[in-house]
């Protein structure tokens, strides 16, 4: 029997595994980098071991240090979580060689499926040979790893050499393996996967299907189970292929077999609904909670039981209802999904399951993934589950950096999603409409009234109407500025067209057009968060008179976020000509790489970026003469 588990991971997944371990009476061990010294997973563990450094390559990707940590803490088993070393066969062998129990598939199974090219061979999928115009569009993919890194869609033959080189460099840096391959890119396809669970006694469970078609940058955003609208024949085919993948690799534990399903998966279109095998992930998936909800299982507990040698029942339990999961990210979808950093002052999503690695007051740094939490709703039907999750996210309190919360709510209510007509191009088509800001028009007034009360400015009454008070605010993150006027009367504060029912430092009740609405108001670090049942509005108070701003040379390229300069364009130097859109500097922050490009053709008059140097948001990286605005292009980080 396993007595103590070290989780070779961090954040949300470490906390998730710890929760099950506590329920089973198993002691828990965390590992942590210097950047994670005060992280929630460290605070929740019974024991924690430091991995010196901050960068993943120096900490969570050092299998030798993780094994030593397990031995030092007296753990007798290791759970890899997902990401980092979870699909590293060498790490799995090192754990076993140290006499520890590996809560995962055999190293041989990891090796067989770790390379997507090898996996396709095992599954009988022919690779794409020399690419021609007739093959376009194609997808360049890293043979190892996942998470969207090392992936490029190519629609023009002229772009293929450059994208191959970029994908190879990114894959080598992220996974230590620069092998890439090319496969057909299916337009309008759906990302559908099958969760499998296998024991050492010959039993393999295919646990239904999941749809993960809502993606940005090839990373999943919304997932659900079961995948809606699939023909029974297609579901049977998916299950058959998933079980085959498990048996051909002598698999044990939890894994996921992923497919791209062509349009018309309901069988209504001739030749449509075909499933293209993509890969097998030899680990627990981020989206595993939707399968747990539908089948009433704890997949982590079953992973542990299988690692202990127990057998699964002959057949899996029956599925019940529908579950939907949304990933809450600290990112600005309207700014090219740019990740955000800062203090998470408050996080509360009522009425649904919330898996998170953060709690109130935690700091969101630049070193790791931008995901704050996963919200999961389960209900008897898909429509009810979607409504439940959208409502919970809308009512959520998320005070801190900009997040994708509003995007998630709008995505869940979009007709393409509610009618199950979505595909992997959903955000390519709808990002603009889904990210158009719609702040509450009365939020600035609520902020002003609450602020005035907090400053004790409502004392006393007057027979005569006072002169109006003026406040200025800027809505975040879109930057819209507002002016608010209110005045004092014998009955209290008042504003034109609005009746003020109540105004305290944390609560304001307004009535307009016969409708009474309640606003909650909270302040942190100079920013005001105004909440209603329809969502939050973040406001920054502004001085009544604009303050002078530091002048920058025209064409200044500024860091859009804190991060590390990973490289500058080869061969460029001050005084050289550059062309519009030419990548000049690469920043890395929160597992993403950000290309800073020349906004126009001109001359590079200054270059301040130095590889390896940490920069703060707004830091001057370079100057292109006659340019006005930097263009930031997002791609997966190494």
Secondary structure in CASP SS format (residue, H / E / C, confidence):
PFRMAT SS
TARGET T0000
AUTHOR 0000-0000-0000
METHOD secondary structure of the structure
MODEL  1
X C 1.00
X C 1.00
X C 1.00
X E 1.00
X E 1.00
X E 1.00
X E 1.00
X C 1.00
X C 1.00
X C 1.00
X H 1.00
X H 1.00
X H 1.00
X H 1.00
X H 1.00
X H 1.00
X H 1.00
X H 1.00
X H 1.00
X H 1.00
X H 1.00
X H 1.00
X H 1.00
X H 1.00
X C 1.00
X C 1.00
X E 1.00
X E 1.00
X E 1.00
X E 1.00
X E 1.00
X E 1.00
X C 1.00
X H 1.00
X H 1.00
X H 1.00
X C 1.00
X C 1.00
X C 1.00
X H 1.00
X H 1.00
X H 1.00
X H 1.00
X H 1.00
X C 1.00
X C 1.00
X E 1.00
X E 1.00
X E 1.00
X E 1.00
X C 1.00
X C 1.00
X C 1.00
X C 1.00
X C 1.00
X H 1.00
X H 1.00
X H 1.00
X C 1.00
X C 1.00
X C 1.00
X C 1.00
X H 1.00
X H 1.00
X H 1.00
X H 1.00
X H 1.00
X H 1.00
X H 1.00
X H 1.00
X H 1.00
X H 1.00
X H 1.00
X C 1.00
X C 1.00
X C 1.00
X E 1.00
X E 1.00
X E 1.00
X C 1.00
X C 1.00
X C 1.00
X C 1.00
X C 1.00
X C 1.00
X C 1.00
X C 1.00
X C 1.00
X H 1.00
X H 1.00
X H 1.00
X H 1.00
X H 1.00
X H 1.00
X H 1.00
X H 1.00
X H 1.00
X C 1.00
X C 1.00
X C 1.00
X E 1.00
X E 1.00
X E 1.00
X C 1.00
X C 1.00
X C 1.00
X H 1.00
X H 1.00
X H 1.00
X H 1.00
X H 1.00
X H 1.00
X H 1.00
X H 1.00
X C 1.00
X H 1.00
X H 1.00
X H 1.00
X H 1.00
X H 1.00
X H 1.00
X H 1.00
X C 1.00
X C 1.00
X C 1.00
X C 1.00
X C 1.00
X C 1.00
X C 1.00
X C 1.00
X C 1.00
X C 1.00
X H 1.00
X H 1.00
X H 1.00
X C 1.00
X C 1.00
X E 1.00
X E 1.00
X E 1.00
X E 1.00
X E 1.00
X C 1.00
X C 1.00
X C 1.00
X C 1.00
X C 1.00
X C 1.00
X C 1.00
X C 1.00
X C 1.00
X E 1.00
X E 1.00
X E 1.00
X C 1.00
X C 1.00
X H 1.00
X H 1.00
X H 1.00
X H 1.00
X H 1.00
X H 1.00
X H 1.00
X H 1.00
X H 1.00
X H 1.00
X H 1.00
X H 1.00
X H 1.00
X H 1.00
X H 1.00
X H 1.00
X H 1.00
X H 1.00
X H 1.00
X C 1.00
X C 1.00
X C 1.00
X C 1.00
X E 1.00
X E 1.00
X E 1.00
X E 1.00
X E 1.00
X C 1.00
X C 1.00
X C 1.00
X C 1.00
X C 1.00
X E 1.00
X E 1.00
X E 1.00
X E 1.00
X E 1.00
X E 1.00
X E 1.00
X E 1.00
X E 1.00
X C 1.00
X C 1.00
X C 1.00
X C 1.00
X C 1.00
X E 1.00
X E 1.00
X E 1.00
X C 1.00
X C 1.00
X C 1.00
X E 1.00
X E 1.00
X E 1.00
X E 1.00
X E 1.00
X E 1.00
X E 1.00
X C 1.00
X C 1.00
X E 1.00
X E 1.00
X E 1.00
X E 1.00
X E 1.00
X E 1.00
X E 1.00
X C 1.00
X C 1.00
X C 1.00
X C 1.00
X C 1.00
X C 1.00
X H 1.00
X H 1.00
X H 1.00
X H 1.00
X H 1.00
X H 1.00
X H 1.00
X H 1.00
X H 1.00
X H 1.00
X H 1.00
X H 1.00
X H 1.00
X H 1.00
X H 1.00
X H 1.00
X H 1.00
X C 1.00
X C 1.00
X C 1.00
X C 1.00
X E 1.00
X E 1.00
X E 1.00
X E 1.00
X E 1.00
X E 1.00
X E 1.00
X E 1.00
X E 1.00
X C 1.00
X C 1.00
X C 1.00
X C 1.00
X C 1.00
X C 1.00
X C 1.00
X C 1.00
X C 1.00
X C 1.00
X C 1.00
X C 1.00
X C 1.00
X E 1.00
X E 1.00
X E 1.00
X E 1.00
X E 1.00
X E 1.00
X E 1.00
X C 1.00
X C 1.00
X C 1.00
X C 1.00
X C 1.00
X C 1.00
X H 1.00
X H 1.00
X H 1.00
X H 1.00
X H 1.00
X H 1.00
X H 1.00
X H 1.00
X C 1.00
X C 1.00
X C 1.00
X H 1.00
X H 1.00
X H 1.00
X H 1.00
X H 1.00
X H 1.00
X H 1.00
X H 1.00
X H 1.00
X C 1.00
X C 1.00
X C 1.00
X C 1.00
X C 1.00
X C 1.00
X C 1.00
X C 1.00
X C 1.00
X C 1.00
X C 1.00
X C 1.00
X C 1.00
X C 1.00
X E 1.00
X E 1.00
X E 1.00
X E 1.00
X E 1.00
X E 1.00
X E 1.00
X E 1.00
X C 1.00
X E 1.00
X E 1.00
X H 1.00
X H 1.00
X H 1.00
X C 1.00
X C 1.00
X E 1.00
X E 1.00
X C 1.00
X C 1.00
X E 1.00
X E 1.00
X E 1.00
X C 1.00
X E 1.00
X E 1.00
X E 1.00
X C 1.00
X C 1.00
X C 1.00
X C 1.00
X E 1.00
X E 1.00
X E 1.00
X E 1.00
X C 1.00
X C 1.00
X C 1.00
X C 1.00
X C 1.00
X E 1.00
X E 1.00
X E 1.00
X C 1.00
X C 1.00
X C 1.00
X C 1.00
X C 1.00
X C 1.00
X E 1.00
X E 1.00
X E 1.00
X E 1.00
X E 1.00
X E 1.00
X E 1.00
X E 1.00
X E 1.00
X C 1.00
X C 1.00
X H 1.00
X H 1.00
X H 1.00
X H 1.00
X H 1.00
X H 1.00
X H 1.00
X H 1.00
X H 1.00
X H 1.00
X H 1.00
X H 1.00
X H 1.00
X H 1.00
X C 1.00
X E 1.00
X E 1.00
X E 1.00
X C 1.00
X C 1.00
X C 1.00
X C 1.00
X C 1.00
X H 1.00
X H 1.00
X H 1.00
X H 1.00
X H 1.00
X H 1.00
X H 1.00
X H 1.00
X H 1.00
X C 1.00
X H 1.00
X H 1.00
X H 1.00
X H 1.00
X C 1.00
X C 1.00
X C 1.00
X C 1.00
X C 1.00
X C 1.00
X C 1.00
X H 1.00
X H 1.00
X H 1.00
X H 1.00
X H 1.00
X H 1.00
X H 1.00
X H 1.00
X H 1.00
X H 1.00
X C 1.00
X C 1.00
X C 1.00
X C 1.00
X C 1.00
X C 1.00
X C 1.00
X H 1.00
X H 1.00
X H 1.00
X H 1.00
X H 1.00
X H 1.00
X H 1.00
X H 1.00
X H 1.00
X H 1.00
X H 1.00
X H 1.00
X C 1.00
X C 1.00
X C 1.00
X C 1.00
X C 1.00
X C 1.00
X C 1.00
X C 1.00
X C 1.00
X C 1.00
X C 1.00
X C 1.00
X C 1.00
X C 1.00
X E 1.00
X E 1.00
X E 1.00
X E 1.00
X E 1.00
X E 1.00
X E 1.00
X E 1.00
X C 1.00
X C 1.00
X C 1.00
X C 1.00
X E 1.00
X E 1.00
X E 1.00
X E 1.00
X E 1.00
X E 1.00
X E 1.00
X E 1.00
X E 1.00
X C 1.00
X C 1.00
X E 1.00
X E 1.00
X E 1.00
X E 1.00
X C 1.00
X C 1.00
X E 1.00
X E 1.00
X E 1.00
X E 1.00
X E 1.00
X E 1.00
X C 1.00
X C 1.00
X C 1.00
X E 1.00
X E 1.00
X E 1.00
X E 1.00
X E 1.00
X E 1.00
X C 1.00
X C 1.00
X E 1.00
X E 1.00
X E 1.00
X E 1.00
X E 1.00
X E 1.00
X E 1.00
X E 1.00
X E 1.00
X E 1.00
X C 1.00
X C 1.00
X E 1.00
X E 1.00
X E 1.00
X E 1.00
X E 1.00
X E 1.00
X C 1.00
X C 1.00
X E 1.00
X E 1.00
X E 1.00
X E 1.00
X E 1.00
X E 1.00
X E 1.00
X E 1.00
X C 1.00
X C 1.00
X C 1.00
X C 1.00
X C 1.00
X C 1.00
X C 1.00
X C 1.00
X C 1.00
X C 1.00
X C 1.00
X C 1.00
X C 1.00
X E 1.00
X E 1.00
X E 1.00
X C 1.00
X C 1.00
X C 1.00
X C 1.00
X E 1.00
X E 1.00
X E 1.00
X E 1.00
X E 1.00
X E 1.00
X C 1.00
X C 1.00
X C 1.00
X C 1.00
X C 1.00
X C 1.00
X C 1.00
X C 1.00
X E 1.00
X E 1.00
X C 1.00
X C 1.00
X C 1.00
X C 1.00
X E 1.00
X E 1.00
X E 1.00
X E 1.00
X E 1.00
X E 1.00
X E 1.00
X C 1.00
X C 1.00
X E 1.00
X E 1.00
X E 1.00
X E 1.00
X E 1.00
X E 1.00
X C 1.00
X C 1.00
X C 1.00
X C 1.00
X E 1.00
X E 1.00
X E 1.00
X E 1.00
X E 1.00
X E 1.00
X C 1.00
X C 1.00
X C 1.00
X C 1.00
X C 1.00
X C 1.00
X E 1.00
X E 1.00
X C 1.00
X C 1.00
X C 1.00
X C 1.00
X E 1.00
X E 1.00
X E 1.00
X E 1.00
X E 1.00
X C 1.00
X C 1.00
X C 1.00
X C 1.00
X C 1.00
X C 1.00
X E 1.00
X E 1.00
X E 1.00
X E 1.00
X E 1.00
X E 1.00
X C 1.00
X C 1.00
END
